[in-house]
Amino acid sequence: MKRFAMLACAAALAVAGCGSKSPTNPSNAPTIFTVAISSQNEVPPISNADANARGQAIITFNITKDSAGNVTAATATFNVTLSGFPAGTNIILAHIHNAPAGTNGGVKVNTGLTAGTAVVLTDGTGVLNASNIAVEPSLMQDILTNPQNYYFNAHSTLNPGGAVRGQLR
Protein backbone atom coordinates (compact mmCIF):
# COMPACT_ATOMS: atom_id res chain seq x y z
CA MET A 1 0.00 0.00 0.00
CA LYS A 2 2.88 2.35 0.79
CA ARG A 3 4.43 1.59 -2.59
CA PHE A 4 1.13 2.47 -4.32
CA ALA A 5 0.94 5.78 -2.43
CA MET A 6 4.54 6.62 -3.41
CA LEU A 7 3.86 5.77 -7.06
CA ALA A 8 0.70 7.89 -7.05
CA CYS A 9 2.62 10.79 -5.51
CA ALA A 10 5.44 10.45 -8.05
CA ALA A 11 2.91 10.39 -10.91
CA ALA A 12 1.17 13.49 -9.54
CA LEU A 13 4.49 15.34 -9.34
CA ALA A 14 5.36 14.36 -12.89
CA VAL A 15 2.01 15.66 -14.17
CA ALA A 16 2.42 18.86 -12.14
CA GLY A 17 5.91 19.45 -13.48
CA CYS A 18 7.81 18.20 -10.41
CA GLY A 19 6.39 20.92 -8.22
CA SER A 20 7.35 23.83 -10.47
CA LYS A 21 4.82 26.36 -11.67
CA SER A 22 3.65 26.03 -15.24
CA PRO A 23 4.49 28.94 -17.56
CA THR A 24 2.06 31.82 -17.69
CA ASN A 25 -0.51 31.18 -20.35
CA PRO A 26 -2.11 34.56 -21.10
CA SER A 27 -5.83 34.43 -21.71
CA ASN A 28 -7.37 36.27 -24.61
CA ALA A 29 -10.88 35.40 -23.43
CA PRO A 30 -13.27 38.36 -23.06
CA THR A 31 -13.51 40.04 -19.67
CA ILE A 32 -17.06 41.01 -18.72
CA PHE A 33 -18.20 43.49 -16.09
CA THR A 34 -21.89 43.53 -15.14
CA VAL A 35 -22.53 46.88 -13.49
CA ALA A 36 -25.70 47.86 -11.63
CA ILE A 37 -26.28 51.55 -12.31
CA SER A 38 -28.45 53.90 -10.29
CA SER A 39 -29.16 57.61 -9.96
CA GLN A 40 -28.41 57.26 -6.26
CA ASN A 41 -24.79 56.30 -7.05
CA GLU A 42 -24.13 59.64 -8.76
CA VAL A 43 -22.06 62.21 -6.85
CA PRO A 44 -24.11 63.92 -5.56
CA PRO A 45 -27.13 61.56 -5.77
CA ILE A 46 -29.83 62.68 -8.21
CA SER A 47 -32.88 64.28 -6.57
CA ASN A 48 -34.86 65.59 -9.56
CA ALA A 49 -37.13 63.75 -12.04
CA ASP A 50 -34.34 61.20 -12.81
CA ALA A 51 -34.14 60.16 -9.12
CA ASN A 52 -35.68 56.71 -9.76
CA ALA A 53 -33.47 55.92 -12.75
CA ARG A 54 -31.56 52.65 -12.78
CA GLY A 55 -30.28 50.00 -15.08
CA GLN A 56 -27.50 47.61 -15.91
CA ALA A 57 -24.40 47.98 -18.04
CA ILE A 58 -22.75 44.86 -19.41
CA ILE A 59 -19.28 45.87 -20.56
CA THR A 60 -17.33 43.29 -22.52
CA PHE A 61 -13.64 43.85 -23.10
CA ASN A 62 -12.01 41.84 -25.88
CA ILE A 63 -8.35 41.74 -24.95
CA THR A 64 -5.24 40.54 -26.72
CA LYS A 65 -2.19 39.75 -24.60
CA ASP A 66 1.38 38.89 -25.52
CA SER A 67 3.20 35.79 -24.29
CA ALA A 68 4.21 37.63 -21.10
CA GLY A 69 0.57 38.40 -20.29
CA ASN A 70 0.75 42.12 -21.15
CA VAL A 71 -2.27 43.70 -22.82
CA THR A 72 -1.38 44.63 -26.41
CA ALA A 73 -4.84 45.56 -27.72
CA ALA A 74 -8.38 45.91 -26.39
CA THR A 75 -11.87 46.90 -27.47
CA ALA A 76 -15.03 47.43 -25.45
CA THR A 77 -18.66 46.60 -26.18
CA PHE A 78 -21.40 48.23 -24.12
CA ASN A 79 -24.90 46.77 -23.68
CA VAL A 80 -26.85 49.05 -21.35
CA THR A 81 -30.47 48.76 -20.26
CA LEU A 82 -32.11 51.77 -18.63
CA SER A 83 -35.40 52.24 -16.78
CA GLY A 84 -37.14 54.52 -14.31
CA PHE A 85 -36.52 57.68 -16.31
CA PRO A 86 -39.30 60.11 -17.19
CA ALA A 87 -40.90 59.44 -20.60
CA GLY A 88 -39.05 61.17 -23.41
CA THR A 89 -35.68 61.37 -21.62
CA ASN A 90 -32.65 61.81 -23.86
CA ILE A 91 -29.47 59.94 -22.88
CA ILE A 92 -26.76 62.14 -24.35
CA LEU A 93 -23.46 60.64 -23.12
CA ALA A 94 -22.21 57.35 -21.67
CA HIS A 95 -18.70 56.29 -20.71
CA ILE A 96 -16.23 54.88 -18.20
CA HIS A 97 -14.57 57.33 -15.80
CA ASN A 98 -11.67 56.79 -13.44
CA ALA A 99 -12.51 57.41 -9.79
CA PRO A 100 -13.46 55.31 -6.78
CA ALA A 101 -16.98 55.31 -5.34
CA GLY A 102 -17.98 58.67 -3.87
CA THR A 103 -15.80 60.79 -6.16
CA ASN A 104 -15.98 61.98 -9.74
CA GLY A 105 -13.26 61.46 -12.32
CA GLY A 106 -12.35 62.06 -15.94
CA VAL A 107 -13.67 60.15 -18.94
CA LYS A 108 -11.43 57.25 -19.98
CA VAL A 109 -13.54 55.14 -22.39
CA ASN A 110 -16.23 56.91 -24.39
CA THR A 111 -19.09 55.00 -26.03
CA GLY A 112 -19.30 57.60 -28.80
CA LEU A 113 -22.81 58.70 -27.83
CA THR A 114 -23.35 62.47 -28.21
CA ALA A 115 -26.22 64.89 -27.87
CA GLY A 116 -26.63 64.58 -31.65
CA THR A 117 -26.96 60.77 -31.43
CA ALA A 118 -28.92 60.65 -28.16
CA VAL A 119 -30.87 57.56 -27.15
CA VAL A 120 -34.49 58.61 -26.58
CA LEU A 121 -36.24 56.72 -23.77
CA THR A 122 -39.76 57.13 -25.18
CA ASP A 123 -41.48 55.46 -22.23
CA GLY A 124 -38.63 55.99 -19.74
CA THR A 125 -36.89 52.73 -20.64
CA GLY A 126 -34.46 51.82 -23.37
CA VAL A 127 -31.24 50.26 -24.52
CA LEU A 128 -27.87 51.73 -25.42
CA ASN A 129 -25.39 49.65 -27.41
CA ALA A 130 -21.89 50.53 -28.61
CA SER A 131 -19.35 48.13 -30.10
CA ASN A 132 -15.66 47.92 -30.97
CA ILE A 133 -14.60 50.93 -28.91
CA ALA A 134 -10.78 51.02 -28.81
CA VAL A 135 -9.20 50.98 -25.34
CA GLU A 136 -5.53 51.88 -24.88
CA PRO A 137 -3.59 48.81 -23.64
CA SER A 138 -2.13 50.50 -20.52
CA LEU A 139 -5.59 51.77 -19.55
CA MET A 140 -7.04 48.30 -20.12
CA GLN A 141 -4.38 46.81 -17.87
CA ASP A 142 -5.21 49.30 -15.12
CA ILE A 143 -8.95 48.59 -15.41
CA LEU A 144 -8.23 44.86 -15.07
CA THR A 145 -5.93 45.44 -12.08
CA ASN A 146 -8.06 48.09 -10.31
CA PRO A 147 -11.67 47.87 -11.53
CA GLN A 148 -12.97 49.45 -8.32
CA ASN A 149 -11.28 52.70 -9.40
CA TYR A 150 -13.52 52.98 -12.47
CA TYR A 151 -17.21 53.61 -12.97
CA PHE A 152 -19.69 53.63 -15.84
CA ASN A 153 -22.29 56.33 -16.11
CA ALA A 154 -24.86 57.67 -18.53
CA HIS A 155 -25.89 61.31 -18.76
CA SER A 156 -29.33 62.72 -19.54
CA THR A 157 -30.38 66.13 -20.79
CA LEU A 158 -31.77 66.85 -17.31
CA ASN A 159 -28.55 65.65 -15.64
CA PRO A 160 -25.70 66.43 -18.07
CA GLY A 161 -23.13 65.67 -15.34
CA GLY A 162 -24.47 62.12 -14.96
CA ALA A 163 -27.85 60.49 -14.35
CA VAL A 164 -26.98 56.88 -13.43
CA ARG A 165 -23.69 55.40 -12.24
CA GLY A 166 -22.14 52.16 -11.05
CA GLN A 167 -18.62 51.05 -10.08
CA LEU A 168 -16.85 48.30 -11.99
CA ARG A 169 -16.09 45.30 -9.77
C-alpha positions in Angstrom: 0.0 0.0 0.0 2.9 2.3 0.8 4.4 1.6 -2.6 1.1 2.5 -4.3 0.9 5.8 -2.4 4.5 6.6 -3.4 3.9 5.8 -7.1 0.7 7.9 -7.0 2.6 10.8 -5.5 5.4 10.5 -8.1 2.9 10.4 -10.9 1.2 13.5 -9.5 4.5 15.3 -9.3 5.4 14.4 -12.9 2.0 15.7 -14.2 2.4 18.9 -12.1 5.9 19.5 -13.5 7.8 18.2 -10.4 6.4 20.9 -8.2 7.4 23.8 -10.5 4.8 26.4 -11.7 3.6 26.0 -15.2 4.5 28.9 -17.6 2.1 31.8 -17.7 -0.5 31.2 -20.4 -2.1 34.6 -21.1 -5.8 34.4 -21.7 -7.4 36.3 -24.6 -10.9 35.4 -23.4 -13.3 38.4 -23.1 -13.5 40.0 -19.7 -17.1 41.0 -18.7 -18.2 43.5 -16.1 -21.9 43.5 -15.1 -22.5 46.9 -13.5 -25.7 47.9 -11.6 -26.3 51.6 -12.3 -28.5 53.9 -10.3 -29.2 57.6 -10.0 -28.4 57.3 -6.3 -24.8 56.3 -7.1 -24.1 59.6 -8.8 -22.1 62.2 -6.8 -24.1 63.9 -5.6 -27.1 61.6 -5.8 -29.8 62.7 -8.2 -32.9 64.3 -6.6 -34.9 65.6 -9.6 -37.1 63.7 -12.0 -34.3 61.2 -12.8 -34.1 60.2 -9.1 -35.7 56.7 -9.8 -33.5 55.9 -12.8 -31.6 52.7 -12.8 -30.3 50.0 -15.1 -27.5 47.6 -15.9 -24.4 48.0 -18.0 -22.8 44.9 -19.4 -19.3 45.9 -20.6 -17.3 43.3 -22.5 -13.6 43.8 -23.1 -12.0 41.8 -25.9 -8.4 41.7 -24.9 -5.2 40.5 -26.7 -2.2 39.7 -24.6 1.4 38.9 -25.5 3.2 35.8 -24.3 4.2 37.6 -21.1 0.6 38.4 -20.3 0.8 42.1 -21.2 -2.3 43.7 -22.8 -1.4 44.6 -26.4 -4.8 45.6 -27.7 -8.4 45.9 -26.4 -11.9 46.9 -27.5 -15.0 47.4 -25.5 -18.7 46.6 -26.2 -21.4 48.2 -24.1 -24.9 46.8 -23.7 -26.9 49.0 -21.4 -30.5 48.8 -20.3 -32.1 51.8 -18.6 -35.4 52.2 -16.8 -37.1 54.5 -14.3 -36.5 57.7 -16.3 -39.3 60.1 -17.2 -40.9 59.4 -20.6 -39.1 61.2 -23.4 -35.7 61.4 -21.6 -32.7 61.8 -23.9 -29.5 59.9 -22.9 -26.8 62.1 -24.4 -23.5 60.6 -23.1 -22.2 57.3 -21.7 -18.7 56.3 -20.7 -16.2 54.9 -18.2 -14.6 57.3 -15.8 -11.7 56.8 -13.4 -12.5 57.4 -9.8 -13.5 55.3 -6.8 -17.0 55.3 -5.3 -18.0 58.7 -3.9 -15.8 60.8 -6.2 -16.0 62.0 -9.7 -13.3 61.5 -12.3 -12.4 62.1 -15.9 -13.7 60.2 -18.9 -11.4 57.3 -20.0 -13.5 55.1 -22.4 -16.2 56.9 -24.4 -19.1 55.0 -26.0 -19.3 57.6 -28.8 -22.8 58.7 -27.8 -23.3 62.5 -28.2 -26.2 64.9 -27.9 -26.6 64.6 -31.6 -27.0 60.8 -31.4 -28.9 60.7 -28.2 -30.9 57.6 -27.2 -34.5 58.6 -26.6 -36.2 56.7 -23.8 -39.8 57.1 -25.2 -41.5 55.5 -22.2 -38.6 56.0 -19.7 -36.9 52.7 -20.6 -34.5 51.8 -23.4 -31.2 50.3 -24.5 -27.9 51.7 -25.4 -25.4 49.7 -27.4 -21.9 50.5 -28.6 -19.4 48.1 -30.1 -15.7 47.9 -31.0 -14.6 50.9 -28.9 -10.8 51.0 -28.8 -9.2 51.0 -25.3 -5.5 51.9 -24.9 -3.6 48.8 -23.6 -2.1 50.5 -20.5 -5.6 51.8 -19.5 -7.0 48.3 -20.1 -4.4 46.8 -17.9 -5.2 49.3 -15.1 -9.0 48.6 -15.4 -8.2 44.9 -15.1 -5.9 45.4 -12.1 -8.1 48.1 -10.3 -11.7 47.9 -11.5 -13.0 49.4 -8.3 -11.3 52.7 -9.4 -13.5 53.0 -12.5 -17.2 53.6 -13.0 -19.7 53.6 -15.8 -22.3 56.3 -16.1 -24.9 57.7 -18.5 -25.9 61.3 -18.8 -29.3 62.7 -19.5 -30.4 66.1 -20.8 -31.8 66.9 -17.3 -28.5 65.6 -15.6 -25.7 66.4 -18.1 -23.1 65.7 -15.3 -24.5 62.1 -15.0 -27.8 60.5 -14.4 -27.0 56.9 -13.4 -23.7 55.4 -12.2 -22.1 52.2 -11.0 -18.6 51.1 -10.1 -16.9 48.3 -12.0 -16.1 45.3 -9.8 
